[in-house]
């Protein structure tokens, strides 16, 4: 555990460099900017009082768990292996006892921390600026969803980074758009294996959204009616699976000197 903690704190110190800080501030400020724009739009549209909380709930869900956490973990979890190959430190780490698993776990925890802190900061600044009447309930729900989204996205991006070195960032973005975005929104049973399906199902149960799955049967494929704890277990199981696959691939995959020079 000391080795994992050492990697974690080293990566956290790297987050304090100017480039990472600018990216962190940009992610945290993104929902604040959009919140001000949405507030102005709602003031012009004059919606009904019962529609305001639903609009803000959906907006914060798309902004924070949907966008901020994915962008936060992308820059740290995606190139985790490629960065070590660039620095020519992979051979040394591979020769150490359990060096690779400890490195990846430490980088995974740092990526989750980076994504969560940026998302939670943006959420804490933007929710008070909204016109929602249930600010506390929205903040608590989005805080939990952001943590689950960051943990799962970091594991997926870390796995993609171990199997695609040259195009890790591009493949991570393609996964987020095609698998989680497109496939996760399809009204089919296959979307139940995506993280977005589970997060949407938790969102509907945690916040007062006007969603009637009984009156609209097709919504049963897009939103699950299972208890929240089952959706959380599914997310944790998928996270553990992708993290285990990343460790397995990194442990047994051969990274040649040619691959290092091409990264």
NORMO-V466591 format. One record per helix or strand of 2 or more residues. SS is the DSSP state (alpha for helix, beta for strand). FROM is the first residue (numbers start at 1). TO is the last residue. Records with the same first field share a line. If there is no record, write none. Layout:
SS=FROM-TO + FROM-TO
This chain:
alpha=2-14 + 18-45 + 49-77 + 80-86 + 90-95 + 99-129 + 135-163 + 168-185 + 189-193 + 195-206 + 219-222 + 228-252 + 257-262
